[in-house]
Amino acid sequence: MNSKKKAGTPGPLTSEDYYINAQGLMVFTEVYHLKRGYCCGSGCKHCPYPKN
């Protein structure tokens, strides 16, 4: 198994990376997106990157 971290993978999640909303879904924070380093194009609620 490959143990190398992929480029753009922020590592283990911490409490600042996400929260659970009222519907019980995990929502990534702006902090998480900045750690990841790019926009995935999925329209994430807290995406800090410009819309194209």
N, C-alpha and C positions, 0 to 999 in steps of 0.2 A: 504494500500500500504506500502511496506517495504521501509523505508527511510535510512536504513543502507547502507554504502558504501561497495561494494564487494572488496575482497582482490585483489590487482592488478589494481584497478580502480583509475586513477590519479586525478579524480575530474574535475571541470569545465575547459574547454580549455582556454588557454591564447594565446596571439600573438606569444609567443615563441614555442608553441606546434605544429604549422602547418603553411603552406603557400599554396597559390593557384597557381598552375603551369599554363603554357601557354595554356593548354587545358581546364582550368577551374576546374581542380580536386584538392581536398584537399590532401596535402602530409604531413604526420606526420614527425616531425624533430627528431633528435637523443635525444633532451631534452625530448620530449614526451615519447619516448620509455624507457628512463631511469626512468622517473616518474612512468611508468606502471610497470616496474620491471621484465619483462620477455619477451621472444621472442614468438610471436604467430605462427611462422612457415610459414607466408604468403610471405616471401621474400621481405619485406619492403625495400624501397630504402635507408633509413637512419638507418637501424637497427644496433645498436652497439654491439649486442651479436654475439658470434662466430657461424659460420655455422657448422652444424653437418654433 
